[in-house]
Amino acid sequence: MGEEATNYDASQIQVLEGWEAIRKRAGMYIGSTGERGLSQLVFEAAGRAVNDVLAGRASHVDITLMPDGGVCLADDGPGDGVDEVGGTGMPGLEALLTRMQTRTWSCSRRDVEMDLCGVGPFVVNALSSRMTAEVRRGGVRWIQEYARGVALTPLTEAGASTGSGTTVTFWPDAEIFGSAELSFEALTGRFRELALLNRGLQVSLTDRRRSGESRAVRFRYPDGVRDFVALLDGREAPVHPQVIGFEQEEPRMAGTVEVALRWCGGAGERVRSFANNRPTDGGTHERGFREGVAAAVTAYARQRQLLSAADAERVAERVGEGLTAVVSVKLDDPEFLGSTCGVLGNTAVRACVGQAVQEHLGGWLEAHPEHAAAVLDRIIGR
């Protein structure tokens, strides 16, 4: 090994901060520099407004994909801060959009976390060739222009306003994303999912990118995860017409559990699980759910002497046949296994979810003997 290769000192270290770091390694912050990363930009920009709706500070979020490639997000919340934030020398809006947030991923069960790395909407600004922000607050309209993570103009009064809210429009930087395009279907799927998991959320998505082909969707689901199960069922013939569902606060796991389920005639199983609004590939909440369902069905059938020894062993194996379910937990302190947050690991969640499911499903079976008989026939052929 030559002398040049072995002489490594501090002069060879390149330090990147703020927008430089994000632009140099964009995939680290948004997952990719293709279609997936573009979708993540929209989610990052929408997170603040979504949480304003869930907190009751706003009533809706409107997202528009524009013909010139821009993305416009508007809400009717209180409007982002226009006063100086202590220690920054800049108004709250500018600090939000030009400073990397020094926080870890939030664990609040009351918030929807749509970012990947906890850097906030600054990542959207840093990866956009241009961004404009408009704030309507206290009867005044304020505007500011940005580019690639930097403010181009000061926050400026632009006349009077009616109502309140914030509108942010950004144009993803072609230097970063090349010719990649946003997927309307991917955005639709995630915002629909969030509206189903959060009954108070109203989101609209409009695609105006192609002349004469405008399309729009609006999501608001008053029955939450019950609507989710009905949507997953599609045209499957239900074994029982009513979607079974409940939501329960559970102090032992410092959170809430919300479950909806129904059996259909098809052979497939459609079980979706979520932790703090994030889709999961399994974990203690899903294991607890399956154990609770099997325990409730077994106890009900035994009470009526409908189970043979062989049947009892088969219940746990066959209880998922034709089952559609959504299992959602929201925790103050979720513990995920691995950096991708795909599997929930909180030990207490398994017992809490299992017990809640067993109690609520068992009560439903007792109260609906005709439907309970149809469920048992579906599972054990009686």
N, C-alpha and C positions, 0 to 999 in steps of 0.2 A: 504494500500500500504506500503510495507516494506521500511526500510531505504535505502537498496541497490538500489531500483527502483527510489527513489527520489533524491539520491545524484548524480546529473548529472553535470559534469564540463568539462572544456576544454580538460582534459586528455582523455576523451572518444570520442573526435572528430577525425576522420581519414581524413587527407588531402591527396588527390591524385592529382598529377600534370602530365602533359605531357602524355607520352605513358602509364603510369600506369592507369590514368583516362580512357583513350580510351579502354584499354584492359579489365578493370573492368566492364565497362558499354558500351560495343561495340554497342549494339542496339540503344543507344541514338545518336550515331554518323552516323550510316549507315542504320538504320531502322530495322535490324534484324540480327541474326546470322545464318540464313538459306540461301536459294537460293537468296532471294531478296537482302540480305546484300552482298553476293558475287558479284552480278551484280553491286551494288552500288560501290564496290571497283574499278571495271573496269571504271565506269563513273568518279569517283574521280580522278583516275590516268590519264584519257584521257583528262580532262578538259583543262589543259594547252596547249596541242598540238592542240586541236580543235580550241582554240582561236588564236593560232599562224597562223593556216590556214586562218581563217576568217579575220585576220589583214594583210594577204599577206606576212607574214614572213615564211610561209611553204606552200607546195602544197598538202600534203596528210598526213593522219594518218593511220598506219597499225597495226592491233591488231591480235595477234595469241594466241590461246589456245593450249598449248603444251602437249605432251603425259605424262609428269611427273607431271602435275597439275599446272604448272606455266602459267603465262599470260605475254606476251611480247607486249609492246607498243613502236612503233618506228615512228619518224617523221623526216622530212628533214628541220627543222627550223634552227635558228641560233645556237642552242645548249645552254643548261642552263649554268648559270654563274659559272666560275671556279675561279674567283677572290674573295678575302675576302670581305664579306659584313660588312659594318661599324658597330662596336659595338658587333659583334657576335664572332669574332675570328675564323671564319670558312668560307669556300667558299660558294657562293650562293647556289650551288646544295645541299650541306650538310645541310645548314640552312633550305632549302625548305623541305627536307625529314626528318629532325629530330627535327624541332621546330614547335610547334603549332602556327598557324597564328592567330594574334590578330586583326581580322577584322570581321565586320559584313557582311551579305550577300550583294554582290555588286548589285547596281541598274543600272549599265551601260547597255543600250540597245544594245551596240555593242559586248557584251560578252555573251557567253553561260555559264551559271552557272550550273554545274553538281554536285556540292557538296550539302550536306544537311545542314551542320552546320557552314560552313565557316572556317574550320580548315585546309583546304588545303590537299595536297597529303601526308602529315605526317600521316594521319589516315590510309592510305594504308600500309605505312611502319610499323606502330605500330601493325597492325593486320596481318602482314606477318611473317612467320618463317624465311624467307630469302628474300633479295632484292638485285639486282645488278643494277647499273646505269652506262651507257656509254655515254660520251659527245664527240662529234666531233666538234671541234671549232678551227679556225685559223690554220688548217693543223695539229693539234695535237689531239690524241685520249686519253681521260682520263677515268679512271674507279674507282669505289668505291663500297664496299660491306657493307651491312647493315643486321641487324636482329632485329625484334621486336622493331623497333623505334630507334635503336642505331646504330651508325656507327662502323663497325668492323675494317675498314682500313681507312687510310687517302686517299684523292683524289690523285691519282697517274697517272703520264704520262705512257702511254702504247704504245708508238710509233707514227708513222705518220698516218694521216687519209686523205681520199679524201672526199670532200663535207663536209657538216655540219649536225647537228641534235642531237637528244637525244633518247636513247633507254633505257627503264626501264623495268626490268623483276622482277616479284614478285610471291611468292608462298604463298597463303593464309594459315594461321596457323590452322592446324587441332585441336589445343587446343581450338580454338574459334569457328570454323565452323563445327567440327565433320566430318561427311561423306557427307555433303551437296555438290552439284555440280552446276557449272555454267550452266545456260540455254542459249544455243546458240540462241534460238528463242527470248528470252527476250532482249538479247543484239542486235540482228538483228533489232527488232522492234524499239528500242529507237534510234539507230544510223541511221536507215532509216528515221525516223521522223525528226531528226536533219538535215539531208542532204536535205530533202524536204523543210524545213523551212529556210534554208540558202543556197542559190544557189551556193556559192563559195566553199562549203565544199565537200571534197572527202575523204571517209573513206572506208577501206577494213577490213573485218573480216574473219579470217581463223580458222577452227576447226581441229586440228590434234591430238585430244586426243585418237582416236581409230584407230588402224592400219587398213589400207585399206578402211577407211570410211571418208577420208578427205573431207571437204566441205568448200566452200568459197563464199563470196558475196562482191560486191563492189558497193558503192553508190555515185552517183553524178547526180544531177538533174538540168539541165540548165534552166528549166522553173519553178522551185520552187513550189509554192503552186498550180499552174495549174497542174503540174504533180501529186501533192498530190490528187487533186480532181479526176483526171483520174484513179488513183490507187484505190481510195475509191469506184468509180463507178463499178469497176470490169467488169462484163459482162452485166450490166444493159444497156438496149437500151436507148440512149439519146434522149430527145425531140428535142434538137438542138445540132448540132455537135460541135460547138465551146464552149470551156470553157471560161467563162467571168472572167476577172481578172484585178486587178490593184494594184499598190503600191503607197503610197502617204505620203509625209512628212506633219505632222500636228503640227505646233508650239503651238497651243492652248492646246494640251495635252502633249507637250514636247516629241514627239515620232513619230513613223511611224505606218501606218496601211496597211496591205496587205491582200487582199481578193480574193478568187477565188470561183466560183459557177457554177453549171449547174443543170438543171432539167432532170430527167430520168423518164421512164415509170413506175417504181416500186412504191409501196405505201409508203415505208419507208422513213424516213428522216435521212440523214447522215451529221450532222453539227459538226465539230471539231473546238474547239477554243483554242488559246494559248496566253500567255502573257510572254514576254521575254523568249520564247522558252519552257516555262513550260506548260504542258497540264492543262487546266482549266475545271471546271464543270459548268461554267457559269460566269456571271458577267456583268459589264457595257458594255464591248466590244461586247458580244454576244447579249445583249438586243438592243444595237444600230444597230447591223447588221440586226436583224429581223425587227425592225421598219423601217429601210431604204429600205429593200426589199419590204415590204408591201406598203410603200409610193410610191416607184417608179412604181410598177405594177398598183396601184390604179390610180395614176396621168395619166399614159399612157392610161389606159382603159377609163377613164373619158374624156380625150381629144378627143377620138374617139367615144364617146357616146356608149360604149360597156357595161356599167355597169348600172344595175338597182339598186334601193335602197337596195334591199336584197343582191345583188351581192357584193356591197361595204362592207357590214358587214362581208361577208364570206371570203373576200380576206385575211385578217390577220389570220384567222383561218386555211385556206387551202394553204397558200403560201408555207408552208414547205413540202407539200406532194410531194414526189419524188425528193426533193431538196438535192443535195450534195454540201457542202461548207466547206471551211477552212477560219477561221478568225484569223489572227495573228497580235498582236500589240506588239511593242517593245518600252518601255518607259524609260525615264531617272529616273523616280521616281514612280515605281509601288506600289500601295497600295492594299494589299491582305486582305481579310476578313478571319481571323483565321490563326493559325500557319502552316497549311498544304499548304498554298498558292494555294488553289484550286479555289477560287472565286475572281475575280478582282473587286475592289471597287472604282477606280478613277472616280469621278463624271463627269469630263469633257470628258472622253472617250466616254460615251454613245452618246452625241450629235455629237461629231466629227466623229465617225464611222458611225452613222446613216446618216449624211449629205453626207459623202463621198460615201457611198453605193448608196444612192438615186440618186446622180448626175451621177455616173459612170454607174449604171444599167439603169437609165433612158436614158442616151445617147446611150447605146447599143440597147435598145428597139427601139429607134427612127431610128437608123442606120440599123437595121435588121428587117424590118416589117414582113417578112415571118416567121422568127424564133420567133418574138414577138407574132404573132398570135398563134403559136403552144404552147407557154408558157401560154398564156391566156386561151387557150382551156384546157390545163392541169389543170389550177387552178380553173376556173369558168365554164368550160364546154361549151365554145362558139366556 
